Amino acid sequence: MSITKEKKTELINAFKSSEKDNGGSVEAQVAVLTERIRNLTKHMKDNHKDEHSKRGLLLMVNRRKKLLAYIKKRNPAEYEELIKKLGLRK
């Protein structure tokens, strides 16, 4: 359900905003959250009665939604590029 350390580092390197960024930028946080959401969604398809994981999934989706709203308010062009890269909102 969780992502590996290597995958997380790979995502952070792909979406970091500056050379000094270690994963704290909003874009990197959204990328990591998206990967975790995708993994947990697969888990929920097999284990639909897992209420605790369902709550965790909803919390992650809401957190990503807030971060995306912040990016959209700050820089709409960057927001469009990010959702295109992540494959969100078809």
C-alpha positions, 0 to 999 in steps of 0.5 A: 500500500505504501510506496518504496523509498526509491519510488518516493525519491524518484518522484521528488526528483522529478517534481522538485521546484529547485535544486535544494528541494528535498520534497517539501515543495507543494508539487513534490508533495502532490506527486507523492500523494498521488502515487500513494492514492493510486496504490491505496485505490488498488488495495481498496478494490480488493478489500472494499470492507477495509474502513480504516484504509478508506478513511486514510484514502479520503484524508489523502484525497482531501489533502491533495485537493487542498494542495492543488487549490493552493497551486492553482491560486498561486500559478495557474499555468504551473497547475495545468502542467502539474495535472497534465504530468500526473494524469489527473482530471481528464 
